[in-house]
Amino acid sequence: MENLFHLPPEYEALRQSVRALSDKKIAPFAKEVDEEARFPQEAYQALQAAGLAAAHVPTSYGGDGADALAVVIIIEEVARACGSSSLIPAVNKLGSLPIILAGSESQKQEWLTQLAQGKGFSYCLSESESGSDSISMKTRATEVDGKWVLNGSKKWISNAGFSDFYTVLAVTDPEKRSKGITAFLVEKSDPGISFGAHEKKMGMRGSPTREVYFDNVTLGENRVIGGLGEGFSIAMRTLDHTRITIAAQALGIAQGAFEAATKYAKERKQFGKPIFDFQAIQFMLADMAIEIEAARQLTYAAAARSERGDSDLTFFSAASKSYATDVAMRVTTDAVQVLGGYGYVNDYPVERMMRDAKLTQIYEGTNQIQRLVVARHLEELM
């Protein structure tokens, strides 16, 4: 019982290793990456060199075979330094998980191996008129002479243009609704794929977000992931696992903001003493610490269920995503308040963290959608 709520030593060692790397090679560039809205190349190179950019790839395909909890810790620690940089491992997992869950052995050998070697992988589900209502997507794949011809566009695609590979959901039989959606693997080099302008975002500015266009992109049968019409099911199974990575990202952002606010409160003096000595500030910091730890426990519990494939995974993944991201928004907002005027300018990182935190409440399913998911799985608690 004494070790029931303690991580095994190997996870704590991983945390310290990723934190040291993030502090040395990622954090120093976070402000510049945000201000210039540029891809965090330094972070990518550091993560790739350390085997952390796609640590989830099984060892049989050249990856580290990191389990779900290890990936959560990696993303959490990177996000503590730079939210945009944490999207490198998070998006790589999101984009490639459909192949891990439903791909053929030959697909895994070809594309997961390249991912482990440094290629990028994105996920294309959302469209301009199809966000939470994924079944309403308009992108179509039509069978022509034994091949599939893909036409349409996808919106809000993280790391679009940077990534080499894209899991794309498209309608193959409009009469079958969710049963008429199929998942495809598209390469950036395929003729007919192109990218829109970079979105000018509130936060996560270092992660490119662009529209992806498909103009008669012709794909062979080897590009179909899973069976025909199984795409929607694969997409939902994928999100059950990857929502937890967004919870981890939010957790890291909150931790970074909390540390910055606490440090500032102990250094900043007003009325002859550090503002940390004032009860109003102490209560704010105490609430931050409580909520972060609660979010961490829920997120780690969800990660353990992801690794085991538990029947209550959907509940825990949605719950961890909605709770941790709401915590991140509250913590970063309060961190700005603790720093006062300094919190509102970019001399300190908390205003960036506040802007980054907002997106975690929106992507991979808004928190309103997460609560609908939770409500539909309440019986799992009984």
Salt bridges, closest charged atoms under 4 A:
GLU12 OE1 - ARG15 NE 3.51
ASP23 OD1 - ARG80 NH1 3.03
GLU32 OE2 - ARG38 NH2 2.69
ASP34 OD2 - ARG205 NH1 3.76
ASP34 OD2 - ARG355 NH2 2.77
GLU36 OE1 - ARG38 NE 3.37
GLU42 OE2 - ARG38 NH2 2.99
GLU76 OE2 - ARG15 NH1 3.40
GLU76 OE2 - ARG296 NH2 2.89
GLU77 OE2 - ARG15 NH1 2.90
GLU77 OE1 - ARG19 NE 2.79
GLU127 OE2 - LYS154 NZ 2.89
ASP173 OD2 - LYS176 NZ 3.92
ASP190 OD2 - ARG223 NH1 2.78
GLU199 OE2 - LYS155 NZ 3.37
GLU211 OE1 - LYS155 NZ 3.69
ASP240 OD1 - ARG243 NH1 3.10
GLU259 OE2 - ARG19 NH1 3.95
GLU259 OE1 - ARG80 NE 2.99
GLU267 OE2 - LYS263 NZ 2.87
GLU291 OE2 - ARG330 NH2 2.90
GLU293 OE1 - ARG296 NH1 3.14
ASP310 OD2 - ARG308 NH2 2.79
ASP312 OD2 - ARG305 NE 3.14
ASP326 OD2 - ARG371 NH2 2.66
GLU351 OE1 - ARG355 NE 2.97
